[in-house]
Structure formats: C-alpha cells, structure tokens
Amino acid sequence: MKDVLKSIREIEENIEEVLNTYEIKEENKKALELYKKLEIEAARNSEDEITLARSVFSSAIQNISSGNINEETLLLEEALQEFNKGNSFDHKQGAGWIWIIRADIMNAGITEADHEEIVETCNKAIKI
C-alpha cells in the first residue's frame, strides 16, 4: 500500500510540474502576442511602409510557424499591400518573398491549391 501511495504522490508531482510548465508556456504565448501587436503598432507609427511591411511579414512568418494559418493569410496580404506601395529594391524584394512563402505553404499542403495555382504563384515572385 505504501508503494501505491508513493506512486500516486509521484504522479501528482509530475502532473503539477506539467501544469506549471503549461502555465508558463501560456504566459509566454500571451507575452509574444502582445509583443507582436506592439511591434506592428510601432511600425505603423513610424509611417515608413518598408518598416511596417517587414513587421507585418515577420508576424505572418511567426504565425505560420505556430500553425495560425488564418491570421497568416491576412498578415501576408497586408504586408504585400505595403510592399506594393513602392518600387525600390526593398519593396520588390519583400513582395517577392511573400509570393515565395505563399507558394511554399501551398506546396506543403498547408493551404489548399492545385498545381497550376502553385506555379502561378511562383511565377509572380519571378516576375518581380
């Protein structure tokens, strides 16, 4: 009986440790979300379209990495709009990267697309 109680206590300790780790991860996730919002807000306040586009693009990539595809699509579109406002090397390079990322997530099956759509998306990057 003592062995069973000891095992139960060990399991309870392990569960508590897992829950504490989960709470820390949730707090880190909330902190990251706040940071992303503040970064984009600061970029908007800079009134520099390249700074804003890069900030939004960065947030989109972070969302792709975390599996948040719905928000990623909106952020990539916003970044593309900002990059398309100018004609500098940085504007063109940023827009090209967005088309490459879009093609990559289509090809990986993260978003639905047929072969022709993937090739068309790649061609948009090349044309820039």
Buried (B, 14 or more C-beta within 10 A) or exposed (E): EEEEEEEEEEEEEEEEEEEEEEEEEEEEEEEEEEEBEEBBEEBBEEEEBBBBBBBBBBBBBBBBEEEBEEBBBEBBBBBBBBBBEBEEEBBBEBBBBBBBBBBBBBBEEEEEBEEEBBEBBBEBBEEB
